[in-house]
């Protein structure tokens, strides 16, 4: 991993205030469902008590869509990473209220967590929904979707695993697609297999999948008249 993303953060940590319910859920549920950052690879089977596919969501916001997915797919395990503690508290409150058992939560920089705690070829799905678009041109370097970040994600996915992104900023959607195509070209030039494969029939965006819940960011974007773009890429062997 290059030092680029270690020095230039893709997020600004805004602590904010937890509600009483979020704080109580955080205190009660974090010991059981929380993950502390440490330079040690996670043992998913020991963590969840099964061999189900593991899905990672980076930046889950207030956690409503992640909780909904976990309820929808009890045969999958979910790890959510979010630096905003009220969001962590909100997700843990939903975990508590719905007796969800297939979620684990971390409040840390996702880049460090990926590098130090997630084994290569171990994830079935990585989700990145409505990340900060850093829409001013001078801030584009802070966008989390960059070539080195995507290459890191690639190493963590199992073969046939998927990387699913969504954004309500068209400029960021174009940026995401450009970066993914650059990564495909890097693999192609190096005759590298497996490689990224775009799941879009038109080689750009896909319709919103039925199993991606509507997030508050999508609802807000639609109220503002924004479109929503989903991108889905798989780690595919080239024969």
LUMVOKE-996847 format. One record per residue (C-alpha): x, y, z. Coordinates in steps of 0.001 Angstrom, whole numbers, plus 500000, padded with zeros to 6 digits. Example, Ala and Ser with C-alpha at 12.3 -4.5 7.8 and 13.67 -1.06 7.14 Angstrom:
BEGIN
512300495500507800;513670498940507140;
//
This chain:
BEGIN
500000500000500000;501399503385499069;501716506119501649;499344508367499680;496173507440501554;497938507233504881;498763510939504698;495692512235502878;492551511064504651;489400510392502663;487272511454505623;486986514121508271;486225512684511687;483221514540513090;482338513018516441;478983514690516973;476698513724519815;475150510339520388;471534510132521444;470896508404524746;469719505290522923;472799505219520704;475125505663523676;473442502926525713;473507500557522727;477162501395522086;478086500635525685;476031497437525818;476749495986522371;480282497100521489;481949494544523804;480217491697521918;479825493063518388;482646495597518207;486096495026516735;489117496862518070;491798497825515581;495008495855515951;497661494556513590;496295491024513601;494393489176510871;490798488404511800;489694484773511966;486221485019510414;485142481526511498;486053482238515103;484499485698514900;481098484598513560;481043480923514510;480393479764510930;481838479613507419;479290481926505773;480501484457503165;481837487672504668;480778491058503306;482556494293504231;480900497710504110;483144500763504249;481495503865505700;478021502616506650;476784506018507856;473949505546510344;473798501839509573;470165501463508498;470889499827505134;473588497546506599;471227496348509330;468510495748506736;470890493709504589;471980491605507566;468339490820508332;467664490087504655;470663487753504356;471121485706507561;473340483360505529;475971486108505166;478259487730507719;478787491500507669;481618493688508912;480914497418508924;483585500089509275;482596503657510183;484621506438511836;481532508405512945;480667507142516457;477002508237516449;476642506112513303;478232503157515087;475870503709518010;472878503924515663;473814500638513962;474352498887517301;470946500138518445;469387498465515396;471412495322516101;470062495330519647;466443496045518683;466350493413515933;468505490742517637;470900490751514674;473825488366515179;475632488424511815;477179491916512088;480483493063513564;481407496748513760;484657498713513754;485241502431514263;488577503025512549;490248504115509318;489164501537506741;492474501686504862;494441500633507939;491866498018508923;491984496467505442;495752496345505379;496304495004508883;493217492932509763;491671491442506604;493329488429504993;493916488335501257;491315486383499220;488878486313502151;485921488610501350;482941487771499152;481635491318498815;482881494846499490;480364497696499599;481048501407499349;477788503348499320;477623507133498984;481153507998500133;482056511667500555;482361512929496956;484766515763497830;483176517614494962;485606520558494824;488378519803492350;491104520750494841;489746518019497162;489531515210494594;492756513753495989;490780512926499144;488324510682497330;488676507166498679;488298505557495245;491818505746493864;493917503161492008;495991502051495004;492864501683497180;491046499628494532;494082497386494064;494106496796497819;490422495830497718;491149493454494856;493688491572496950;491160491116499767;488363489703497587;487939486024496874;487825484991493238;484277485718491983;483884488253494799;482279491626494063;482946495307494691;479731497358494740;479755501162494760;476945503701494687;476935507498494551;474481510314493909;477153512574492407;477522512036488661;481051513437488603;482097510942491273;480368508114489386;482462509009486328;485570509131488535;484781505690490003;484313504193486549;487517505803485279;489528504399488197;488080500907487748;488875500914484038;492414502065484829;492796499103487190;491527496724484507;494113498156482107;496877497692484682;495929494015485030;495662493590481273;499072495111480561;500633492883483224;498723489852481836;497365489455485350;494629486931486124;492188487137487773;491216490721487015;488336493133487528;485315492582485312;482506495121484930;479115493494485645;477332496177483623;475980495059480239;476894498496478891;480327498513480578;479434501421482847;476640501384485463;474058498863486643;470448499349487774;470041499524491545;470039495901492779;466924494859494683;468990493845497708;470652497253498126;468386499081500588;467618502743500052;469940504845502211;469221508267503685;471890509676501357;470033508312498334;466749509719499604;468402513085500179;469969513005496721;466676512216495071;465016515097496959;467724517366495561;467136516043492063;470342513997491900;470550510740490017;472011507610491595;474685505473489964;475563501900490973;478777500229489840;479468496510490283;482740494770489480;483750491153490037;487129489522490541;487134487223487532;489699484766486224;490778485309482625;491417482089480721;
//
